[in-house]
């Protein structure tokens, strides 16, 4: 073991108190031969003619059977206890494991009053590790007494939850060193990040401990946990020793993180991510509700018109569009049997592609679908923007999907609908790629910590195309659909709005992605409406937090 700790079982006798309301409590010490307390215990043996008794057990049978089972268990008589259940083999294995694998050196059981056939009881166990007994572990569990159909005797209905209420089939309890030492997570400037100060980061910090705790100079503590059939931790139930934290520096910026939290405060559901555009370092991640699903990193949502950044790069490269040249933006355009339209059915007569991009004209993109191959957008998204490559961020993420589609679905994917799926992390990366000219895979822990390889896009956009994309996003942010949200912003900036329709949802999901100087950010506010109005202020607030 990493810190020299030893795990051992103290061979002490078990002391158990078993009692029920209305009956005398009794204590057994040592490993007596009969496991009883001298009281008469009623056990149904069937009628005088030898017929097997049927029907539910009586109240006295429930009390007595539960007491006998707990008494045998406390005495270490696992075979005797198991024989009082309806699954002797499974019970015996589990009860042996309770003493051996959970490291129980001493235990006390308090039997509660039965409700029907259910008998609650409290377990107070002393767990031995590192050669010493430590503070006890107390929890409540429950058993159920049923009648054995073959013998007619009352028995305990054996289930793993008898050992612990959260235990399920195929799982077991174990006390051992934690799988990883605790960590002292630091932001990029050395400020400590804790779950108490940053509840929105709690799940990420837990994941970072699992992934990187053993890469630090920390020492693991000792804990009781549920493990699956492979011995993999399912849940920590009790921490007996905290261990010594090891420092882990992240790419987060506490100042930007606080700004992200403030920006989405009060919104029932919202997610935002900020990146350093030139490197891909994640500066902030926030979601509401704070303890809910991490949509910012793991969401799988249609990104709507923010995807037009990727599509525009494709059209520009293929010569199907040019910022200053005329480009169609009719009210409607039909492709693959679907009629697509613009928001409020607007049109731009005789306008340029730059005007269509800035106004987020759907038909300007749909009209080019017939000139594209089914896999063109998929390849562009992957090969230039890294979408769909296996990202190694340092915590759990969904890395996007732009599947190959045809006909109407392919056309829909050009405007971020159809089968296209993304999240704020991915769309922030899209803006970062436009700003820097090259895809930099986002990460939250430096790859130098564990030697992992970051994803690399096969190619970058030609410099003139990158410059043209930046000009298009600048125009959108100054006089297009993102202008209101970005008003007053200074420096080198650009933006794109998005509104993604969702079946059965009255209002679309609001999206917004932008960059300012060396920071890129993206946000989604589900079921809120237009991206510029609802998600834009979130992104602007985060971008401006850098000063």
C-alpha positions in Angstrom: 0.0 0.0 0.0 1.2 3.5 -0.8 1.5 4.9 2.7 2.4 1.7 4.5 -1.0 1.4 6.2 -2.0 -2.1 7.2 -5.6 -3.4 7.3 -6.2 -6.1 9.9 -9.1 -7.7 11.7 -8.9 -7.7 15.5 -10.0 -11.0 16.8 -12.2 -9.6 19.6 -15.5 -11.1 20.7 -18.6 -9.4 19.4 -21.0 -7.7 21.8 -24.6 -7.6 20.6 -27.7 -6.1 22.1 -31.0 -7.4 20.6 -34.2 -6.1 21.9 -37.8 -5.2 20.9 -40.4 -2.9 22.4 -42.4 -4.8 25.0 -39.7 -7.5 25.4 -36.6 -7.6 27.6 -33.3 -6.7 26.0 -30.5 -9.1 26.4 -26.8 -9.2 25.8 -24.5 -12.0 24.7 -20.8 -11.9 25.1 -18.4 -14.4 23.6 -19.1 -17.3 21.3 -21.4 -19.5 23.3 -22.5 -22.8 21.9 -26.3 -22.3 21.9 -26.4 -18.6 20.9 -29.4 -18.1 23.1 -30.3 -16.1 26.2 -32.2 -18.6 28.3 -35.6 -17.3 27.1 -38.1 -19.6 25.5 -38.3 -18.8 21.8 -41.4 -19.8 19.8 -40.6 -21.5 16.5 -43.3 -22.9 14.3 -42.7 -26.6 13.5 -46.0 -27.3 11.8 -49.1 -29.0 13.2 -49.3 -32.1 15.3 -49.9 -34.2 12.3 -46.7 -33.1 10.7 -48.4 -30.9 8.1 -46.3 -27.9 6.9 -47.6 -24.7 8.4 -48.6 -22.0 5.9 -49.6 -18.4 6.0 -47.7 -15.4 7.2 -45.6 -15.7 10.4 -47.1 -14.5 13.6 -45.8 -11.5 15.5 -44.0 -13.7 18.0 -42.4 -15.7 15.2 -41.2 -12.5 13.5 -39.7 -11.2 16.8 -38.1 -14.5 17.8 -36.7 -15.3 14.3 -35.2 -11.8 13.9 -33.7 -12.1 17.4 -32.2 -15.6 16.7 -30.7 -14.4 13.4 -29.1 -11.2 14.9 -27.8 -13.2 17.9 -26.1 -15.8 15.7 -24.7 -13.0 13.4 -23.2 -11.2 16.4 -21.7 -14.3 17.7 -19.8 -15.0 14.5 -21.9 -18.1 13.9 -22.4 -17.4 10.3 -23.6 -20.9 9.4 -26.2 -20.8 12.1 -27.4 -17.3 11.1 -27.4 -18.3 7.4 -29.5 -21.4 8.2 -32.2 -19.0 9.6 -32.6 -17.5 6.1 -34.3 -18.6 2.9 -31.0 -18.5 1.0 -28.4 -20.2 3.2 -25.5 -20.1 0.8 -25.8 -16.5 -0.2 -26.4 -15.4 3.4 -23.4 -17.3 4.7 -21.1 -15.8 2.1 -22.3 -12.3 2.8 -22.1 -12.6 6.6 -18.5 -14.0 6.4 -17.7 -11.0 4.1 -19.1 -8.6 6.7 -16.5 -9.6 9.2 -13.6 -10.3 6.9 -14.0 -7.7 4.2 -15.7 -4.9 6.1 -13.1 -5.5 8.9 -15.7 -5.5 11.6 -14.0 -6.2 15.0 -17.0 -5.5 17.2 -20.6 -5.0 16.5 -23.8 -4.1 18.4 -27.3 -4.8 17.0 -30.4 -3.1 18.4 -33.6 -4.7 17.2 -36.5 -2.3 16.7 -40.3 -2.9 16.8 -41.6 -4.9 13.9 -44.1 -3.5 11.4 -45.8 -6.6 10.2 -43.0 -8.9 9.0 -40.4 -6.1 8.7 -38.0 -5.7 11.6 -35.7 -2.7 11.7 -32.4 -2.8 13.4 -29.5 -0.6 14.1 -25.9 -1.7 13.5 -23.1 -0.1 15.5 -19.8 -1.6 14.3 -16.2 -1.0 15.3 -14.0 -1.4 12.2 -10.4 -2.4 12.6 -7.6 -1.1 10.3 -4.0 -0.1 10.7 -3.8 -2.4 13.7 -6.2 -0.3 15.8 -9.9 0.0 16.5 -11.4 3.2 15.3 -14.6 5.2 15.9 -17.7 3.2 15.2 -19.9 3.1 12.2 -23.6 3.2 12.9 -26.4 2.8 10.4 -29.9 1.4 10.2 -31.1 -1.6 8.2 -34.1 -3.9 8.0 -34.9 -7.6 7.6 -38.2 -9.3 6.7 -39.4 -12.6 8.2 -41.3 -15.0 5.8 -42.5 -18.6 6.1 -40.4 -21.2 4.3 -42.7 -22.9 1.9 -40.9 -26.3 2.2 -40.6 -26.5 6.0 -43.2 -24.1 7.2 -40.6 -22.5 9.5 -40.2 -18.7 9.8 -37.0 -17.5 8.2 -35.3 -14.3 7.2 -35.9 -13.3 3.6 -32.3 -12.9 2.6 -31.4 -9.9 0.5 -28.1 -8.0 0.3 -29.9 -5.0 1.8 -30.0 -6.9 5.1 -26.3 -6.1 5.5 -26.8 -2.5 4.4 -29.9 -0.8 3.0 -28.0 0.5 -0.1 -26.5 -2.8 -1.0 -27.9 -4.4 -4.2 -27.6 -7.8 -5.9 -24.1 -8.4 -7.3 -22.6 -5.9 -4.8 -20.7 -6.2 -1.6 -19.2 -4.1 1.3 -15.6 -3.5 1.8 -13.3 -1.5 4.1 -10.0 -0.6 2.6 -7.8 2.3 1.5 -9.6 4.8 -0.7 -9.0 4.3 -4.3 -7.3 7.6 -4.5 -5.9 10.1 -2.0 -7.9 13.3 -1.4 -6.8 16.2 -3.5 -6.3 19.9 -2.8 -7.5 21.3 -6.1 -5.9 24.7 -7.1 -6.9 27.1 -9.8 -4.3 28.3 -12.3 -3.1 31.0 -9.9 -2.8 28.7 -6.8 -6.2 29.6 -5.2 -7.8 26.5 -3.6 -11.0 25.3 -5.1 -13.3 23.5 -2.6 -16.8 22.0 -3.0 -18.0 24.1 -0.2 -16.9 27.4 -1.9 -17.8 26.1 -5.3 -20.7 23.7 -5.1 -21.1 23.9 -8.9 -17.7 22.1 -9.2 -18.4 19.4 -6.6 -18.9 16.6 -9.1 -15.9 17.7 -11.1 -13.6 17.8 -8.0 -14.8 14.3 -7.1 -13.9 13.1 -10.6 -10.5 14.8 -10.5 -9.7 13.0 -7.2 -10.5 9.6 -8.8 -8.5 10.3 -11.9 -5.5 12.2 -10.4 -5.4 11.6 -6.6 -2.7 8.9 -7.1 -0.7 11.2 -9.3 -0.2 13.6 -6.4 1.9 13.3 -3.3 -1.2 12.7 -1.2 -2.0 9.6 1.0 -5.3 7.8 0.8 -7.6 7.4 3.7 -9.6 4.4 4.8 -13.3 4.0 4.0 -16.2 1.6 3.9 -17.7 1.4 0.5 -20.0 -0.6 -1.8 -18.2 -2.4 -4.7 -19.5 -4.2 -7.7 -18.7 -7.8 -8.7 -15.4 -6.6 -10.2 -14.4 -4.8 -7.0 -15.0 -1.4 -8.5 -16.2 1.3 -6.1 -19.9 2.1 -6.5 -20.3 4.4 -3.5 -18.4 5.4 -0.4 -20.5 4.8 2.7 -18.2 5.8 5.6 -14.9 7.6 5.7 -12.8 6.4 8.7 -9.6 8.2 7.8 -9.4 11.2 5.6 -5.9 10.7 4.4 -3.5 13.5 3.4 -4.5 15.7 0.4 -2.2 16.1 -2.5 -2.1 19.3 -4.5 -3.6 19.2 -8.0 -3.4 22.4 -10.1 -6.2 22.8 -12.6 -6.6 25.3 -15.5 -9.6 26.9 -13.9 -9.6 30.6 -12.9 -11.4 31.3 -9.7 -12.2 34.8 -10.8 -13.7 33.7 -14.1 -15.5 30.8 -12.3 -17.2 33.2 -9.9 -18.3 35.4 -12.9 -19.7 32.3 -14.6 -21.7 31.4 -11.5 -23.1 34.9 -11.2 -24.0 35.1 -14.9 -26.4 32.1 -14.7 -27.7 32.7 -11.2 -31.5 32.9 -11.1 -31.9 30.9 -14.2 -33.7 27.5 -13.6 -31.4 25.8 -16.2 -28.3 27.2 -17.8 -24.8 26.1 -18.6 -21.6 28.0 -19.5 -18.0 27.2 -20.3 -15.0 29.6 -20.8 -11.7 28.7 -22.4 -8.4 30.3 -23.1 -8.6 30.4 -26.9 -4.9 30.0 -27.6 -4.4 26.9 -25.5 -7.8 25.2 -24.9 -7.4 25.5 -21.1 -10.8 25.5 -19.4 -11.2 28.6 -17.3 -14.7 28.1 -15.9 -17.6 25.6 -15.9 -21.0 26.3 -14.4 -24.5 24.9 -14.4 -27.8 25.5 -12.8 -29.0 23.8 -10.8 -25.5 23.5 -9.2 -25.9 19.9 -8.2 -27.7 18.8 -11.4 -26.4 17.2 -14.6 -23.3 18.8 -16.0 -24.7 20.0 -19.3 -21.8 22.3 -19.8 -19.4 19.4 -20.3 -21.6 16.4 -20.8 -24.7 17.7 -22.5 -25.8 16.4 -25.8 -28.0 19.0 -27.4 -28.6 20.4 -30.9 -26.5 23.6 -31.0 -28.8 25.4 -33.4 -27.4 28.3 -35.4 -24.1 28.5 -33.5 -23.2 25.5 -35.8 -23.4 27.9 -38.7 -19.8 28.9 -37.8 -18.6 25.4 -38.8 -20.9 25.3 -41.9 -19.8 28.8 -42.9 -16.1 27.6 -42.9 -17.1 24.7 -45.1 -19.0 26.9 -47.6 -16.1 29.4 -47.7 -13.5 26.7 -48.3 -15.6 25.2 -51.1 -16.2 28.5 -52.8 -19.9 28.2 -52.2 -20.0 31.5 -50.3 -18.0 34.7 -49.9 -18.6 37.4 -47.4 -18.9 40.2 -49.9 -20.7 38.4 -52.7 -24.4 38.1 -53.1 -26.0 35.1 -51.5 -29.6 33.9 -51.5 -31.6 34.3 -48.3 -35.3 33.6 -49.3 -38.1 33.2 -46.8 -38.3 29.5 -47.6 -36.2 26.8 -49.1 -37.1 23.2 -49.7 -34.6 20.4 -49.6 -35.2 16.6 -49.2 -39.0 17.2 -49.0 -38.8 19.6 -46.1 -39.5 23.3 -46.3 -37.2 25.3 -44.2 -37.8 28.9 -43.2 -36.2 31.8 -41.3 -37.2 33.2 -38.0 -40.4 35.2 -38.5 -40.0 34.3 -42.2 -37.7 37.2 -43.0 -35.7 37.4 -46.2 -32.7 39.4 -47.5 -33.2 40.4 -51.1 -29.9 40.9 -53.0 -27.9 40.6 -49.8 -24.4 39.3 -49.2 -23.3 36.1 -47.4 -21.9 38.4 -44.6 -25.4 39.9 -44.1 -27.0 36.5 -44.1 -24.5 35.1 -41.5 -24.9 38.2 -39.3 -28.7 37.9 -39.4 -28.6 34.1 -38.9 -30.4 33.4 -42.1 -31.3 29.6 -42.2 -32.1 29.5 -45.9 -28.7 30.9 -46.9 -27.2 27.7 -45.6 -30.0 25.3 -46.5 -29.8 26.5 -50.1 -26.3 25.1 -50.5 -27.2 21.6 -49.2 -27.6 20.2 -52.8 -24.1 21.2 -53.6 -22.6 19.3 -50.7 -21.8 15.6 -50.1 -23.5 13.9 -47.2 -20.2 13.6 -45.2 -18.9 17.1 -45.9 -20.1 18.7 -42.7 -19.0 15.7 -40.7 -15.5 15.9 -42.0 -15.2 19.6 -41.6 -16.4 19.5 -38.0 -14.0 16.7 -37.1 -10.9 17.6 -39.2 -10.9 21.3 -38.5 -12.8 21.8 -35.2 -12.1 18.5 -33.5 -15.8 17.7 -33.0 -16.3 14.0 -32.5 -12.6 13.2 -31.9 -11.8 11.4 -28.6 -11.0 14.4 -26.3 -8.9 13.7 -23.2 -10.1 16.7 -21.1 -9.2 15.3 -17.7 -12.8 14.9 -16.6 -15.9 13.3 -18.1 -17.2 15.0 -21.2 -19.3 14.5 -24.3 -17.2 15.4 -27.3 -19.9 16.1 -29.8 -21.4 14.3 -32.8 -22.0 15.4 -36.4 -23.2 12.2 -38.0 -23.3 11.6 -41.8 -26.9 12.3 -42.9 -28.7 12.7 -46.1 -31.6 14.7 -47.7 -33.5 16.9 -45.3 -31.6 15.7 -42.2 -28.3 16.7 -43.8 -29.7 20.1 -44.6 -31.0 20.5 -41.1 -27.5 19.6 -39.7 -26.1 22.7 -41.6 -28.0 24.9 -39.2 -27.3 22.8 -36.1 -30.4 20.7 -36.0 -30.9 17.2 -37.3 -28.5 14.8 -35.6 -25.9 17.4 -34.6 -25.2 17.3 -30.9 -23.0 19.5 -28.8 -22.7 21.3 -25.5 -21.2 24.7 -24.3 -17.7 23.1 -24.0 -17.8 22.2 -27.7 -19.2 25.5 -28.9 -16.8 27.5 -26.8 -14.1 25.4 -28.5 -15.5 26.3 -31.9 -15.2 30.0 -31.1 -11.7 29.4 -29.8 -10.7 27.7 -33.0 -11.9 30.6 -35.0 -10.0 33.1 -32.8 -6.8 31.2 -32.8 -7.0 29.7 -36.2 -6.2 26.2 -34.9 -8.1 23.6 -32.8 -6.7 23.3 -29.3 -8.4 20.4 -27.5 -9.9 21.8 -24.2 -8.5 20.4 -21.0 -8.9 21.0 -17.2 -5.8 19.3 -16.0 -2.5 19.6 -17.9 -1.6 16.5 -19.8 1.8 16.7 -18.2 0.3 15.4 -15.0 -0.5 11.9 -16.4 1.1 11.9 -19.9 -2.2 11.6 -21.8 -2.3 12.7 -25.4 -4.6 15.5 -26.4 -6.7 15.1 -29.5 -5.3 16.9 -32.6 -7.4 18.0 -35.6 -5.9 16.8 -38.9 -5.7 20.3 -40.3 -6.3 24.0 -39.7 -8.3 26.4 -41.8 -6.3 28.4 -44.4 -5.4 31.7 -42.9 -7.6 33.7 -45.3 -10.6 31.6 -44.3 -9.9 32.0 -40.6 -9.7 35.8 -41.1 -13.0 35.8 -43.0 -14.7 33.8 -40.3 -13.5 36.2 -37.6 -14.8 39.1 -39.7 -18.2 37.4 -40.0 -18.4 36.9 -36.2 -17.2 40.5 -35.6 -20.0 41.7 -37.9 -22.6 39.6 -36.1 -21.4 40.9 -32.7 -21.5 44.6 -33.8 -24.4 44.9 -36.2 -26.1 41.4 -36.4 -28.1 39.1 -34.2 -25.5 39.3 -31.4 -25.1 43.1 -31.3 -27.4 43.7 -28.4 -25.8 41.2 -26.2 -22.2 42.3 -27.0 -22.9 46.1 -26.9 -20.1 48.0 -25.2 -17.6 45.1 -25.5 -14.1 46.2 -26.3 -11.1 44.5 -27.7 -11.0 41.8 -30.4 -14.3 40.1 -30.3 -16.9 38.2 -32.3 -20.0 36.2 -31.6 -22.8 34.0 -33.0 -26.3 33.4 -31.7 -28.3 30.2 -31.9 -31.8 29.0 -31.2 -32.4 25.2 -31.3 -35.9 23.8 -31.7 -36.7 20.8 -29.5 -39.8 18.6 -30.1 -42.5 19.1 -27.6 -40.8 22.2 -26.2 -42.7 25.5 -26.5 -39.6 27.7 -26.6 -36.3 26.8 -28.3 -33.0 26.4 -26.4 -31.1 29.6 -26.4 -27.4 29.4 -27.5 -24.6 31.9 -27.7 -20.9 31.6 -28.4 -18.3 34.3 -28.6 -14.6 35.2 -28.1 -13.0 38.3 -26.7 -9.2 38.7 -26.9 -7.8 35.3 -25.7 -11.0 34.0 -24.1 -13.8 32.1 -25.7 -17.1 31.1 -24.1 -20.4 29.5 -24.9 -23.7 29.1 -23.0 -27.0 27.4 -23.4 -30.2 28.4 -21.6 -32.8 25.6 -22.4 -36.4 26.4 -23.3 -35.9 30.2 -23.0 -36.1 31.5 -26.5 -33.7 33.6 -28.6 -30.0 33.1 -28.0 -29.0 36.7 -28.2 -31.5 37.8 -25.5 -31.2 34.8 -23.1 -27.8 33.3 -23.5 -25.9 36.3 -24.8 -25.7 38.2 -21.6 -24.3 35.2 -19.8 -21.4 34.9 -22.3 -20.7 38.6 -22.3 -20.5 38.7 -18.5 -18.0 35.9 -18.5 -15.9 37.3 -21.3 -15.8 40.7 -19.6 -14.6 39.2 -16.3 -11.1 39.0 -17.6 -10.9 42.8 -17.7 
